[in-house]
């Protein structure tokens, strides 16, 4: 697993990227892209070797992510360049990533309880 400093250095290789995106944008990107892995694989050239991390995202996937995150396509490309190795190796278990109904009902902390604890 990469440290935050390593991730920052990778993202900082794309000019302007780290001064434009927020931590939430990075978190959203890391959450969305693994779910699109099947589409990314399907849209690769016939010469692509499945054991390799795709060097670029397909245009339609890039456009989808850019629209979803509200960022320009060149920044999507920059985020992919910086994070692709970590994201591609991410083992996504769809069952673990689904929000279950009433999943957080057992957590009943009121604002006054939280404030009194500090």
MOLIN-V655909 format. One record per backbone hydrogen bond with DSSP energy under -1.0 kcal/mol. NH is the residue of the N-H (numbers start at 1). CO is the residue of the C=O. If there is no record, write none. Layout:
nh:co
NH:CO
NH:CO
This chain:
nh:co
7:3
8:4
9:5
10:6
11:7
12:8
14:11
17:14
20:17
21:17
26:22
27:23
28:24
29:25
30:26
31:27
32:28
33:29
36:33
37:34
40:36
41:37
42:38
43:39
44:41
48:45
52:49
62:58
63:59
64:60
65:61
66:62
67:63
68:64
69:65
70:66
71:66
76:72
77:73
78:74
79:75
80:76
81:77
82:78
83:79
84:80
87:83
88:84
89:85
90:87
97:93
103:100
105:102
107:104
114:110
115:111
116:112
117:113
